[in-house]
Amino acid sequence: MKTTWIIREYLKQAWTDELVGFPWTEPGAPAVTGPGGRPMTVQVSGGKAWFMVASLPALGKVEYRAGIAAAAPAAPCATARADEDAMVLSNGVVSIRVPAPVSCRPAPEGAALPGPVLAVRRGDGPWIGAGQFFASPDQTIAAIRFDMVEEGPLWCA
């Protein structure tokens, strides 16, 4: 499957660094090339292939070609993945554990609830630190909710 996506500008406005998404329902990962045949970094989410348009001149057009990738995409600069009771965000140098999707109900005084950062580590070293919220009589925690919206490669600048 090969397809061409054309973006045309009709508003007499130059655009830079715009995130765009085109429908992607193919079973494999997309390989997208931009102007001059330059490979694009692509993320599939919500049935679309997302990538950045670096420049679209006023009244201009840019073309992108897409097909199924012949090989696995290059390793992303950062990832998000589920890991037991947590979500791990990592760039390969530093990793952060945050709570996996969970909802917490009101807690009695002194009860510990998961904090926004559960632990941190460098490289493959040990996990260190632990964040927690503690219920107190004058500041009631009504609820805490953590949701994982996406999983996979993350955009990096």
Secondary structure, 3 states (H helix, E strand, C coil): CEEEEEEECCCCCCEEEEEEEEECCCCCCEEEECHHHCECCCEEECCEEEEEEEEECCCCEEEEEEEECCCCCCCCCCEEEEECCEEEEECCCEEEEEECCEEECCCCCCCEEECCCCEEEECCCCCECCCEEECECCECCCCEEECCCCCEECCCC
